[in-house]
Amino acid sequence: MPRSVTSRTSRRIALVVPAALGAFVLTALPAAATSTPAQIATSKTNGVAYLKSLQAADGSYAGSGLSNEWAFSAFAAAGTAAVDVTPGGDTTKNARTVYRNLLATPGWPSATPVVTDFERGTLNAYAAGIDPARVSASRNLIADIYGYWQNAEAGYFGPSANYNGTVFAALALGGARTQAGGQRVPQALVDKIVARVRANQHNDGGWAYSKAEGNPTELNKPGDIDMTGASMAALCVSGVPNTDPDIVQAKAFLKSKLVNATGAFNAMYGFNTSSNGWAVSGLNACGINPQTGDFLTPMNKTPIDFLIAHQFNPGGGFKYQPSDTSPSAYSSTDALRAVAGGGFTAAPPTPVTSGAPQWVAASGFTSGTATKLALTVDDGTGTLKVCNVAFTPTGTTTDLGTVLAAASTASTPAGCVTSVVPSSGTGTITSVNGKANAGSATWKVSTDGSAFAGATRNKVINVGDTIALRYS
């Protein structure tokens, strides 16, 4: 994953594919047939040390343009808290605080953002111990992602032609759970995204960067190692079991690309660390061991062997291609996250810095400061409206009635809420979008995955709450 997910293709097309497997084998054989726990532990230790060396003097990993923020997902997988990563021991410039300040900047990520900017931010904020829905009183990354929902193609985020935006929506919304570890978004939303991921699986069991759904020509094209790993992870973090036929088929696809002599996957861009890292992260997310069974070759090589063989020690960085003579920061994050057993994000480890909490989050709205909230409206017919709601709170909390009133005029995409009855007061909500309560079928509300309960206008809504309305 490049610092910008969408830059991956353009970055890698320019790279030269290795000319021959024979030359690769001569340079890439690991010291041992299968990586031992001790070798993996050493790889993690040295990999963390290398990523720490990438921290800028001001404590940053991310900035304008391409950057190293994917380091946060690798740190978390390897058991290192971002708040413990400091330049020269200066805790005031710890990596988590500096990253949080960047994400909270009104101009971040750019004047023309795309959905993958916010998905990348969500995955890395979560790994750094920053609640992505509560980066600040005004920055809610979950709401930012909701704003890219495609009304005309439910389940896609961003232009559907770029399937990458939807698979990373699944990774972010499913992987970045609540601070208590619960599913943050409603199951109805998860189901819509899962259906799109399944529909884009190619006939060979893999996935690729662009949309394939409904296009026999595209579905018949070869899958890509990288996006297969990401799509497997997207399904598994969404609750799909690894025994599911689509996961089994994807696993078979990856197995078919495994190189006997090295444990590499024969990727679109040749044998490389990043593609192996993405594939292994997909296997990790699905609870599939990349060192046993289908991924231990007849010559006793595994994808982990391939990754560790491309690590410089004691420096700890990983090279991108076998012929490279220096480490790649980007490939090092992919490789370390995979070797450490991670998917595409991980819950933040407990910090060792005295007094540092595992999580940081805004505690309330700031009166007079504009913000957004994430909202879904499920009318029980299979139609799901997804949007973010922009409003300016007048206190540290707000209420459901205020949010729904704002949604009728300031939601992205538009049309999330067209009517609410009653339109004022504090009582029970009896109708939304023309759908009225009838007998035991009523409107209910959930926040951050809590149990659904009767929807009332005076329901307290806190900063960063992910709101789900459901008629049931």
VOPAGU-2260 file (C-alpha; in pm, 1 decimal, decimal comma):
REM VOPAGU-2260
SITE   aa  ch    i         X         Y         Z
SITE  MET   A    0       0,0       0,0       0,0
SITE  PRO   A    1     158,1     324,9    -100,1
SITE  ARG   A    2     114,5     628,1     116,8
SITE  SER   A    3    -173,3     707,6    -113,6
SITE  VAL   A    4    -356,6     388,0    -202,1
SITE  THR   A    5    -443,0     526,4    -542,5
SITE  SER   A    6     -80,3     589,3    -633,4
SITE  ARG   A    7       9,7     221,9    -623,2
SITE  THR   A    8     -43,9     142,3    -990,5
SITE  SER   A    9     135,4     445,4   -1131,2
SITE  ARG   A   10     426,8     394,1    -895,3
SITE  ARG   A   11     482,9      32,7    -981,4
SITE  ILE   A   12     433,5      37,5   -1356,4
SITE  ALA   A   13     758,8     229,6   -1379,7
SITE  LEU   A   14     949,8     -48,5   -1204,5
SITE  VAL   A   15    1138,3    -309,7   -1399,8
SITE  VAL   A   16    1020,0    -669,1   -1374,5
SITE  PRO   A   17    1300,2    -919,8   -1300,3
SITE  ALA   A   18    1423,7   -1079,3   -1620,4
SITE  ALA   A   19    1443,5   -1440,2   -1509,1
SITE  LEU   A   20    1354,2   -1661,9   -1217,8
SITE  GLY   A   21    1698,4   -1817,3   -1228,1
SITE  ALA   A   22    1872,6   -1490,9   -1151,4
SITE  PHE   A   23    1622,3   -1430,4    -873,1
SITE  VAL   A   24    1686,2   -1765,9    -710,3
SITE  LEU   A   25    2058,6   -1701,6    -696,6
SITE  THR   A   26    2008,5   -1387,5    -492,2
SITE  ALA   A   27    1706,4   -1463,1    -278,0
SITE  LEU   A   28    1745,4   -1798,6    -103,6
SITE  PRO   A   29    1684,3   -1757,7     270,6
SITE  ALA   A   30    1928,0   -1906,6     520,8
SITE  ALA   A   31    1673,4   -2160,5     643,2
SITE  ALA   A   32    1409,8   -2359,7     461,1
SITE  THR   A   33    1119,4   -2225,2     667,1
SITE  SER   A   34    1138,2   -1917,8     886,5
SITE  THR   A   35    1150,5   -2008,5    1254,5
SITE  PRO   A   36     981,1   -1814,6    1536,0
SITE  ALA   A   37    1322,7   -1681,2    1633,9
SITE  GLN   A   38    1390,2   -1556,5    1280,6
SITE  ILE   A   39    1049,4   -1391,8    1265,9
SITE  ALA   A   40    1109,5   -1224,3    1601,4
SITE  THR   A   41    1444,1   -1090,5    1480,7
SITE  SER   A   42    1286,6    -969,7    1158,0
SITE  LYS   A   43    1020,7    -781,9    1354,2
SITE  THR   A   44    1274,9    -622,9    1589,2
SITE  ASN   A   45    1499,5    -507,7    1306,5
SITE  GLY   A   46    1204,6    -400,4    1092,2
SITE  VAL   A   47    1069,6    -180,4    1370,5
SITE  ALA   A   48    1413,8     -25,9    1416,2
SITE  TYR   A   49    1426,6      60,3    1045,5
SITE  LEU   A   50    1081,8     219,3    1047,1
SITE  LYS   A   51    1176,9     423,7    1352,2
SITE  SER   A   52    1472,0     558,3    1156,0
SITE  LEU   A   53    1228,9     702,9     900,4
SITE  GLN   A   54    1073,7     942,5    1151,4
SITE  ALA   A   55    1141,5    1305,2    1069,1
SITE  ALA   A   56    1296,1    1542,2    1321,5
SITE  ASP   A   57     954,3    1697,9    1384,4
SITE  GLY   A   58     810,5    1355,9    1472,9
SITE  SER   A   59     619,7    1310,1    1148,6
SITE  TYR   A   60     572,8    1017,9     915,9
SITE  ALA   A   61     313,8    1182,4     694,8
SITE  GLY   A   62     296,2    1512,7     516,8
SITE  SER   A   63     209,4    1657,4     181,5
SITE  GLY   A   64     229,1    1417,1    -109,9
SITE  LEU   A   65     370,8    1067,6     -65,4
SITE  SER   A   66     479,4     979,9     287,5
SITE  ASN   A   67     544,0     694,1     525,4
SITE  GLU   A   68     220,9     684,9     725,7
SITE  TRP   A   69     161,2     317,0     649,2
SITE  ALA   A   70     433,1     264,5     909,2
SITE  PHE   A   71     160,5     294,0    1174,8
SITE  SER   A   72     -12,4     -23,8    1057,1
SITE  ALA   A   73     321,8    -207,5    1059,1
SITE  PHE   A   74     417,5     -75,3    1403,6
SITE  ALA   A   75      86,4    -193,1    1549,9
SITE  ALA   A   76     115,7    -539,8    1395,3
SITE  ALA   A   77     467,4    -569,1    1537,3
SITE  GLY   A   78     358,3    -462,9    1885,8
SITE  THR   A   79     496,8    -108,0    1891,4
SITE  ALA   A   80     268,8     179,3    1992,3
SITE  ALA   A   81     298,2     490,1    1776,3
SITE  VAL   A   82     299,0     711,3    2084,9
SITE  ASP   A   83     623,3     539,2    2190,0
SITE  VAL   A   84     797,3     637,5    1864,2
SITE  THR   A   85     979,2     964,7    1921,6
SITE  PRO   A   86    1263,6    1155,4    1755,3
SITE  GLY   A   87    1558,1    1146,0    1993,1
SITE  GLY   A   88    1333,8    1064,1    2287,5
SITE  ASP   A   89    1134,5    1386,3    2261,4
SITE  THR   A   90     790,6    1269,2    2374,9
SITE  THR   A   91     630,1    1601,0    2276,3
SITE  LYS   A   92     694,5    1502,5    1914,4
SITE  ASN   A   93     572,2    1143,8    1941,1
SITE  ALA   A   94     446,3     998,6    1614,4
SITE  ARG   A   95      83,8     961,5    1725,8
SITE  THR   A   96      39,5    1321,6    1837,6
SITE  VAL   A   97     201,4    1460,2    1525,1
SITE  TYR   A   98      -9,8    1238,0    1298,8
SITE  ARG   A   99    -328,6    1326,5    1483,1
SITE  ASN   A  100    -254,0    1696,4    1444,3
SITE  LEU   A  101    -204,2    1645,4    1071,0
SITE  LEU   A  102    -532,0    1456,1    1027,1
SITE  ALA   A  103    -716,4    1729,0    1216,1
SITE  THR   A  104    -585,5    2001,7     985,6
SITE  PRO   A  105    -877,1    2147,1     782,7
SITE  GLY   A  106    -673,8    2134,0     460,3
SITE  TRP   A  107    -577,3    1767,8     498,1
SITE  PRO   A  108    -550,9    1566,8     277,4
SITE  SER   A  109    -581,4    1811,8     -13,8
SITE  ALA   A  110    -817,3    2047,9    -191,2
SITE  THR   A  111    -935,8    1759,9    -410,5
SITE  PRO   A  112    -942,9    1450,3    -189,4
SITE  VAL   A  113   -1048,3    1103,3    -299,1
SITE  VAL   A  114   -1206,6     832,4     -85,7
SITE  THR   A  115    -883,6     635,3     -50,1
SITE  ASP   A  116    -724,0     931,6     127,2
SITE  PHE   A  117    -974,3     892,5     410,0
SITE  GLU   A  118    -956,8     513,2     405,3
SITE  ARG   A  119    -578,7     527,5     436,7
SITE  GLY   A  120    -614,4     777,0     719,9
SITE  THR   A  121    -870,4     558,3     897,5
SITE  LEU   A  122    -658,1     242,4     884,2
SITE  ASN   A  123    -345,9     417,5    1007,8
SITE  ALA   A  124    -516,0     635,9    1267,8
SITE  TYR   A  125    -674,3     324,9    1417,6
SITE  ALA   A  126    -338,7     146,5    1428,6
SITE  ALA   A  127    -180,6     453,4    1589,9
SITE  GLY   A  128    -438,6     458,4    1868,0
SITE  ILE   A  129    -642,1     750,4    1732,5
SITE  ASP   A  130   -1017,2     687,0    1720,6
SITE  PRO   A  131   -1078,4     759,3    1350,2
SITE  ALA   A  132   -1430,0     891,2    1414,9
SITE  ARG   A  133   -1299,8    1126,7    1683,2
SITE  VAL   A  134    -967,5    1255,9    1553,7
SITE  SER   A  135   -1082,2    1597,9    1670,9
SITE  ALA   A  136   -1409,1    1776,2    1735,5
SITE  SER   A  137   -1423,0    1857,1    1365,4
SITE  ARG   A  138   -1252,7    1557,5    1200,4
SITE  ASN   A  139   -1446,9    1232,2    1166,0
SITE  LEU   A  140   -1279,6     999,1     915,8
SITE  ILE   A  141   -1566,2     748,7     919,4
SITE  ALA   A  142   -1804,9    1027,7     819,4
SITE  ASP   A  143   -1560,6    1136,2     550,5
SITE  ILE   A  144   -1572,9     787,4     397,4
SITE  TYR   A  145   -1953,9     774,7     415,3
SITE  GLY   A  146   -1962,1    1084,9     196,3
SITE  TYR   A  147   -1834,7     882,8    -101,1
SITE  TRP   A  148   -2122,5     630,7     -99,8
SITE  GLN   A  149   -2268,5     578,3    -446,0
SITE  ASN   A  150   -2648,2     605,4    -433,3
SITE  ALA   A  151   -2685,2     466,8    -785,1
SITE  GLU   A  152   -2460,3     167,5    -710,9
SITE  ALA   A  153   -2518,0      80,7    -347,7
SITE  GLY   A  154   -2211,8     -73,9    -186,8
SITE  TYR   A  155   -1951,9     117,1    -388,2
SITE  PHE   A  156   -1749,1     404,7    -244,3
SITE  GLY   A  157   -1607,3     652,9    -489,7
SITE  PRO   A  158   -1635,6     594,3    -865,6
SITE  SER   A  159   -1721,0     226,3    -911,7
SITE  ALA   A  160   -1469,4     194,7   -1195,2
SITE  ASN   A  161   -1203,4     219,7    -924,9
SITE  TYR   A  162   -1283,3     -96,9    -729,2
SITE  ASN   A  163    -985,4     -15,4    -509,1
SITE  GLY   A  164   -1190,1     254,3    -333,7
SITE  THR   A  165   -1457,5       4,2    -235,8
SITE  VAL   A  166   -1227,0    -269,7    -113,1
SITE  PHE   A  167   -1045,2     -20,8     109,3
SITE  ALA   A  168   -1379,9     107,2     236,1
SITE  ALA   A  169   -1447,2    -248,4     354,0
SITE  LEU   A  170   -1102,8    -268,9     514,2
SITE  ALA   A  171   -1144,2      66,4     689,5
SITE  LEU   A  172   -1506,0      34,6     802,7
SITE  GLY   A  173   -1467,1    -328,7     905,6
SITE  GLY   A  174   -1111,5    -315,2    1036,3
SITE  ALA   A  175   -1121,0      10,4    1233,8
SITE  ARG   A  176   -1346,2    -106,2    1512,0
SITE  THR   A  177   -1462,7      83,0    1819,3
SITE  GLN   A  178   -1226,9     135,8    2110,7
SITE  ALA   A  179   -1404,5    -155,9    2281,3
SITE  GLY   A  180   -1343,3    -377,7    1976,7
SITE  GLY   A  181   -1698,1    -380,7    1840,9
SITE  GLN   A  182   -1824,1    -342,9    1485,5
SITE  ARG   A  183   -1875,2      27,9    1435,3
SITE  VAL   A  184   -2102,8      27,2    1129,7
SITE  PRO   A  185   -2440,5    -146,8    1084,1
SITE  GLN   A  186   -2457,9    -492,8     934,3
SITE  ALA   A  187   -2680,3    -368,3     652,0
SITE  LEU   A  188   -2392,1    -151,6     530,3
SITE  VAL   A  189   -2139,4    -431,2     569,0
SITE  ASP   A  190   -2362,1    -662,7     365,1
SITE  LYS   A  191   -2386,3    -413,2      77,1
SITE  ILE   A  192   -2008,0    -376,6      56,7
SITE  VAL   A  193   -1946,1    -750,9      84,4
SITE  ALA   A  194   -2183,5    -810,4    -206,7
SITE  ARG   A  195   -1979,1    -573,4    -425,0
SITE  VAL   A  196   -1649,3    -734,5    -326,1
SITE  ARG   A  197   -1787,5   -1077,0    -413,8
SITE  ALA   A  198   -1923,7    -950,3    -747,1
SITE  ASN   A  199   -1575,9    -828,0    -847,9
SITE  GLN   A  200   -1399,6   -1161,9    -794,8
SITE  HIS   A  201   -1250,2   -1281,5   -1122,9
SITE  ASN   A  202   -1315,8   -1626,4   -1262,9
SITE  ASP   A  203    -969,2   -1742,6   -1158,0
SITE  GLY   A  204   -1044,1   -1659,0    -792,9
SITE  GLY   A  205    -842,6   -1336,8    -776,2
SITE  TRP   A  206    -929,5    -968,6    -787,8
SITE  ALA   A  207    -780,4    -669,4    -969,7
SITE  TYR   A  208    -764,0    -293,0    -923,3
SITE  SER   A  209   -1049,6    -199,1   -1157,6
SITE  LYS   A  210   -1417,7    -288,2   -1150,8
SITE  ALA   A  211   -1505,3    -626,9   -1302,1
SITE  GLU   A  212   -1865,7    -672,4   -1185,6
SITE  GLY   A  213   -2104,3    -735,3   -1473,1
SITE  ASN   A  214   -1826,6    -742,5   -1733,0
SITE  PRO   A  215   -1748,1   -1095,5   -1859,0
SITE  THR   A  216   -1430,6    -975,8   -2030,2
SITE  GLU   A  217   -1292,5    -822,2   -1711,7
SITE  LEU   A  218   -1402,2   -1115,9   -1497,1
SITE  ASN   A  219   -1211,8   -1349,0   -1727,9
SITE  LYS   A  220    -886,4   -1152,7   -1695,9
SITE  PRO   A  221    -614,2   -1272,8   -1456,2
SITE  GLY   A  222    -642,5   -1161,2   -1096,3
SITE  ASP   A  223    -370,2    -957,3    -927,9
SITE  ILE   A  224    -177,5   -1078,2    -622,0
SITE  ASP   A  225    -199,3    -745,5    -440,6
SITE  MET   A  226    -571,9    -685,2    -477,3
SITE  THR   A  227    -648,1   -1048,2    -405,6
SITE  GLY   A  228    -479,6   -1011,9     -67,5
SITE  ALA   A  229    -665,5    -687,2       0,7
SITE  SER   A  230   -1001,7    -829,4    -109,7
SITE  MET   A  231    -962,1   -1143,7      98,8
SITE  ALA   A  232    -888,6    -924,9     399,7
SITE  ALA   A  233   -1186,2    -702,1     316,5
SITE  LEU   A  234   -1419,9   -1000,8     325,8
SITE  CYS   A  235   -1272,0   -1147,4     642,1
SITE  VAL   A  236   -1273,7    -823,7     844,5
SITE  SER   A  237   -1637,3    -794,6     737,0
SITE  GLY   A  238   -1714,0   -1125,3     907,7
SITE  VAL   A  239   -1688,8   -1367,1     615,7
SITE  PRO   A  240   -1534,3   -1695,7     741,2
SITE  ASN   A  241   -1226,2   -1842,4     575,3
SITE  THR   A  242   -1432,0   -2148,5     483,9
SITE  ASP   A  243   -1650,8   -1936,8     255,7
SITE  PRO   A  244   -1630,0   -2052,7    -109,2
SITE  ASP   A  245   -1501,9   -1712,7    -228,0
SITE  ILE   A  246   -1217,6   -1718,8      26,4
SITE  VAL   A  247   -1138,5   -2080,2     -60,3
SITE  GLN   A  248   -1124,5   -1987,9    -429,3
SITE  ALA   A  249    -899,9   -1687,5    -355,8
SITE  LYS   A  250    -670,2   -1906,0    -149,0
SITE  ALA   A  251    -643,5   -2149,7    -440,8
SITE  PHE   A  252    -559,3   -1858,7    -672,6
SITE  LEU   A  253    -272,6   -1748,2    -448,5
SITE  LYS   A  254    -150,6   -2106,0    -416,7
SITE  SER   A  255    -139,4   -2133,4    -796,5
SITE  LYS   A  256      94,9   -1831,8    -807,5
SITE  LEU   A  257     338,3   -1958,8    -543,8
SITE  VAL   A  258     695,0   -2015,2    -665,9
SITE  ASN   A  259     830,6   -2347,6    -546,4
SITE  ALA   A  260    1195,6   -2247,2    -507,2
SITE  THR   A  261    1147,1   -1923,5    -313,0
SITE  GLY   A  262     800,6   -1881,5    -163,3
SITE  ALA   A  263     740,2   -1573,9    -380,4
SITE  PHE   A  264     408,9   -1505,1    -549,0
SITE  ASN   A  265     434,8   -1458,8    -923,5
SITE  ALA   A  266     283,0   -1111,0    -925,7
SITE  MET   A  267     182,6    -875,7   -1205,2
SITE  TYR   A  268     496,5    -669,7   -1148,4
SITE  GLY   A  269     727,5    -966,9   -1101,1
SITE  PHE   A  270     863,8   -1108,3    -778,4
SITE  ASN   A  271     851,3    -830,8    -521,3
SITE  THR   A  272     822,7    -773,8    -150,6
SITE  SER   A  273     516,8    -550,5    -157,9
SITE  SER   A  274     299,1    -794,6    -351,8
SITE  ASN   A  275     405,3   -1076,3    -119,8
SITE  GLY   A  276     326,5    -851,4     175,8
SITE  TRP   A  277     -24,7    -775,1      52,6
SITE  ALA   A  278     -96,1   -1142,9     -14,1
SITE  VAL   A  279      31,6   -1248,8     327,9
SITE  SER   A  280    -168,3    -973,1     498,4
SITE  GLY   A  281    -477,6   -1108,0     324,8
SITE  LEU   A  282    -401,9   -1457,2     451,4
SITE  ASN   A  283    -331,4   -1321,8     800,2
SITE  ALA   A  284    -661,1   -1131,5     808,9
SITE  CYS   A  285    -841,9   -1453,7     721,7
SITE  GLY   A  286    -661,3   -1661,8     981,8
SITE  ILE   A  287    -477,9   -1866,6     718,1
SITE  ASN   A  288    -120,7   -1957,3     814,4
SITE  PRO   A  289     117,6   -1850,0     536,0
SITE  GLN   A  290     382,7   -2099,0     650,7
SITE  THR   A  291     189,7   -2425,5     646,1
SITE  GLY   A  292     -38,6   -2631,1     426,0
SITE  ASP   A  293     -95,7   -2480,7      83,7
SITE  PHE   A  294     172,3   -2216,5     135,8
SITE  LEU   A  295     462,2   -2447,1     219,0
SITE  THR   A  296     609,1   -2545,6    -115,6
SITE  PRO   A  297     757,4   -2888,0    -199,8
SITE  MET   A  298    1100,0   -2723,8    -159,1
SITE  ASN   A  299    1000,7   -2610,7     192,2
SITE  LYS   A  300     971,1   -2243,3     107,7
SITE  THR   A  301     698,7   -2005,2     221,7
SITE  PRO   A  302     595,4   -1645,9     150,3
SITE  ILE   A  303     744,5   -1547,4     486,9
SITE  ASP   A  304    1077,7   -1695,0     378,8
SITE  PHE   A  305    1067,4   -1477,3      69,5
SITE  LEU   A  306    1001,3   -1163,6     272,4
SITE  ILE   A  307    1272,2   -1224,7     530,0
SITE  ALA   A  308    1521,0   -1310,8     254,5
SITE  HIS   A  309    1479,8    -954,0     128,4
SITE  GLN   A  310    1548,3    -783,4     459,1
SITE  PHE   A  311    1875,6    -603,0     519,8
SITE  ASN   A  312    2017,2    -682,4     862,0
SITE  PRO   A  313    2094,6    -540,8    1105,3
SITE  GLY   A  314    1948,8    -231,5     934,7
SITE  GLY   A  315    1605,4    -394,3     914,3
SITE  GLY   A  316    1470,4    -244,6     591,7
SITE  PHE   A  317    1328,9    -460,7     312,5
SITE  LYS   A  318    1410,1    -419,2     -55,8
SITE  TYR   A  319    1136,0    -410,3    -315,8
SITE  GLN   A  320    1288,6    -639,7    -578,8
SITE  PRO   A  321    1555,8    -910,4    -552,6
SITE  SER   A  322    1802,0    -703,7    -755,3
SITE  ASP   A  323    1770,9    -392,1    -538,6
SITE  THR   A  324    2068,8    -291,3    -326,2
SITE  SER   A  325    1893,1     -60,8     -80,2
SITE  PRO   A  326    1572,9     -79,9     124,6
SITE  SER   A  327    1239,1      67,6      24,2
SITE  ALA   A  328    1043,6     245,6     297,5
SITE  TYR   A  329     715,0     154,3     134,4
SITE  SER   A  330     803,1    -213,2      85,1
SITE  SER   A  331     936,7    -229,6     440,0
SITE  THR   A  332     596,5    -138,3     582,2
SITE  ASP   A  333     424,6    -399,7     364,2
SITE  ALA   A  334     675,0    -667,2     459,9
SITE  LEU   A  335     695,5    -595,7     832,4
SITE  ARG   A  336     318,3    -586,7     871,4
SITE  ALA   A  337     292,8    -924,9     697,9
SITE  VAL   A  338     581,9   -1091,6     881,8
SITE  ALA   A  339     436,1    -967,3    1211,6
SITE  GLY   A  340     107,0   -1142,5    1135,0
SITE  GLY   A  341     -95,8    -832,7    1055,2
SITE  GLY   A  342    -373,4    -763,9     808,2
SITE  PHE   A  343    -413,7    -408,9     675,4
SITE  THR   A  344    -452,4    -251,5    1017,9
SITE  ALA   A  345    -431,0    -365,1    1378,4
SITE  ALA   A  346    -554,0    -252,8    1717,5
SITE  PRO   A  347    -297,6     -27,1    1886,2
SITE  PRO   A  348     -67,5    -194,6    2137,9
SITE  THR   A  349     -55,9     -77,5    2499,3
SITE  PRO   A  350     204,7     202,6    2518,1
SITE  VAL   A  351     513,1     178,0    2735,8
SITE  THR   A  352     540,1     556,6    2771,2
SITE  SER   A  353     434,4     643,9    3124,8
SITE  GLY   A  354      86,3     794,6    3135,5
SITE  ALA   A  355      17,6     746,6    2764,3
SITE  PRO   A  356    -327,9     597,3    2698,8
SITE  GLN   A  357    -390,8     328,0    2440,8
SITE  TRP   A  358    -641,2     556,6    2265,4
SITE  VAL   A  359    -682,2     928,3    2210,0
SITE  ALA   A  360   -1009,3    1082,7    2094,9
SITE  ALA   A  361   -1207,6    1403,6    2105,8
SITE  SER   A  362   -1431,3    1400,4    2413,5
SITE  GLY   A  363   -1703,8    1629,1    2281,3
SITE  PHE   A  364   -1813,7    1868,3    2010,9
SITE  THR   A  365   -1684,2    2222,1    2017,5
SITE  SER   A  366   -1971,7    2466,2    2014,7
SITE  GLY   A  367   -1967,3    2674,6    1698,5
SITE  THR   A  368   -1718,6    2447,2    1518,0
SITE  ALA   A  369   -1852,8    2270,7    1208,7
SITE  THR   A  370   -1827,7    1891,9    1202,7
SITE  LYS   A  371   -1972,1    1579,7    1040,8
SITE  LEU   A  372   -2139,5    1261,8    1156,4
SITE  ALA   A  373   -2188,2     928,3     975,7
SITE  LEU   A  374   -2549,4     822,5     918,4
SITE  THR   A  375   -2729,4     526,2     761,4
SITE  VAL   A  376   -3105,4     503,0     710,2
SITE  ASP   A  377   -3244,5     151,8     651,4
SITE  ASP   A  378   -3616,9     144,3     568,6
SITE  GLY   A  379   -3639,8    -234,7     589,3
SITE  THR   A  380   -3697,1    -286,3     216,0
SITE  GLY   A  381   -3333,2    -345,9     126,0
SITE  THR   A  382   -3282,5      17,2      30,1
SITE  LEU   A  383   -3002,7     173,2     232,7
SITE  LYS   A  384   -2915,0     541,1     242,7
SITE  VAL   A  385   -2560,3     627,0     352,5
SITE  CYS   A  386   -2425,7     978,4     402,6
SITE  ASN   A  387   -2235,6    1216,4     620,8
SITE  VAL   A  388   -2420,9    1499,9     787,1
SITE  ALA   A  389   -2258,9    1841,6     816,9
SITE  PHE   A  390   -2375,8    2067,4    1100,0
SITE  THR   A  391   -2247,6    2311,5    1359,0
SITE  PRO   A  392   -2316,3    2200,5    1717,4
SITE  THR   A  393   -2416,2    2440,5    1990,8
SITE  GLY   A  394   -2279,7    2234,0    2277,0
SITE  THR   A  395   -2052,6    1941,6    2360,3
SITE  THR   A  396   -2330,7    1696,7    2263,0
SITE  THR   A  397   -2627,9    1715,3    2026,5
SITE  ASP   A  398   -2945,6    1514,0    1974,4
SITE  LEU   A  399   -3087,5    1289,6    1705,2
SITE  GLY   A  400   -3353,1    1540,6    1604,0
SITE  THR   A  401   -3088,6    1803,4    1530,8
SITE  VAL   A  402   -2882,2    1557,8    1325,6
SITE  LEU   A  403   -3179,8    1445,5    1117,5
SITE  ALA   A  404   -3285,2    1805,8    1056,3
SITE  ALA   A  405   -2934,9    1881,5     930,1
SITE  ALA   A  406   -2938,9    1567,5     716,2
SITE  SER   A  407   -3239,3    1695,5     523,3
SITE  THR   A  408   -3037,4    1990,2     389,3
SITE  ALA   A  409   -2669,0    1913,4     439,6
SITE  SER   A  410   -2595,0    1547,4     371,2
SITE  THR   A  411   -2338,7    1403,3     131,3
SITE  PRO   A  412   -2457,6    1235,0     -81,0
SITE  ALA   A  413   -2780,8    1430,3     -79,9
SITE  GLY   A  414   -3121,0    1279,9      -8,0
SITE  CYS   A  415   -3031,2    1080,7     300,7
SITE  VAL   A  416   -3326,4    1223,6     493,4
SITE  THR   A  417   -3625,8    1385,8     322,3
SITE  SER   A  418   -3871,9    1403,1     612,1
SITE  VAL   A  419   -3900,3    1329,3     982,7
SITE  VAL   A  420   -4216,0    1314,5    1197,6
SITE  PRO   A  421   -4241,5    1484,2    1436,8
SITE  SER   A  422   -4028,8    1766,6    1300,5
SITE  SER   A  423   -3973,0    1923,3    1641,8
SITE  GLY   A  424   -3987,1    1847,9    2010,2
SITE  THR   A  425   -3828,2    1563,3    2202,6
SITE  GLY   A  426   -4061,4    1269,1    2148,4
SITE  THR   A  427   -4058,9     938,2    1962,6
SITE  ILE   A  428   -3981,9     948,6    1591,8
SITE  THR   A  429   -4283,2     800,8    1414,8
SITE  SER   A  430   -4187,9     843,1    1048,5
SITE  VAL   A  431   -3871,7     886,4     842,7
SITE  ASN   A  432   -3869,8     949,7     467,5
SITE  GLY   A  433   -4243,8     883,3     453,9
SITE  LYS   A  434   -4218,3     543,6     622,7
SITE  ALA   A  435   -4441,7     549,5     931,2
SITE  ASN   A  436   -4441,8     328,7    1237,8
SITE  ALA   A  437   -4702,8      53,8    1209,3
SITE  GLY   A  438   -4779,9    -171,5    1501,8
SITE  SER   A  439   -4463,8    -343,9    1617,0
SITE  ALA   A  440   -4268,2    -218,3    1315,8
SITE  THR   A  441   -4100,2     101,8    1430,0
SITE  TRP   A  442   -3795,4     319,9    1374,7
SITE  LYS   A  443   -3502,8     231,2    1597,6
SITE  VAL   A  444   -3155,8     380,4    1638,7
SITE  SER   A  445   -2808,3     250,1    1715,9
SITE  THR   A  446   -2480,6     434,0    1771,3
SITE  ASP   A  447   -2139,3     277,6    1718,2
SITE  GLY   A  448   -2291,7     -67,8    1682,7
SITE  SER   A  449   -2497,9     -61,4    2003,3
SITE  ALA   A  450   -2824,9    -253,9    2027,2
SITE  PHE   A  451   -3109,7     -89,9    1835,0
SITE  ALA   A  452   -3363,2      89,9    2055,8
SITE  GLY   A  453   -3659,7     317,0    1998,5
SITE  ALA   A  454   -3565,4     634,3    1812,4
SITE  THR   A  455   -3648,8     957,3    1992,2
SITE  ARG   A  456   -3564,3    1310,1    1889,0
SITE  ASN   A  457   -3391,4    1375,7    2221,8
SITE  LYS   A  458   -3156,7    1076,5    2187,6
SITE  VAL   A  459   -2814,8    1211,8    2288,3
SITE  ILE   A  460   -2555,4    1201,7    2011,8
SITE  ASN   A  461   -2190,3    1238,0    2101,6
SITE  VAL   A  462   -1894,9    1348,8    1896,1
SITE  GLY   A  463   -1796,6    1081,9    1643,3
SITE  ASP   A  464   -2102,2     862,1    1692,7
SITE  THR   A  465   -2178,1     642,7    1391,7
SITE  ILE   A  466   -2559,2     661,5    1370,7
SITE  ALA   A  467   -2779,1     388,0    1222,6
SITE  LEU   A  468   -3156,7     431,7    1183,4
SITE  ARG   A  469   -3349,8     114,0    1103,5
SITE  TYR   A  470   -3716,6      36,6    1046,3
SITE  SER   A  471   -3792,9    -305,2    1188,4
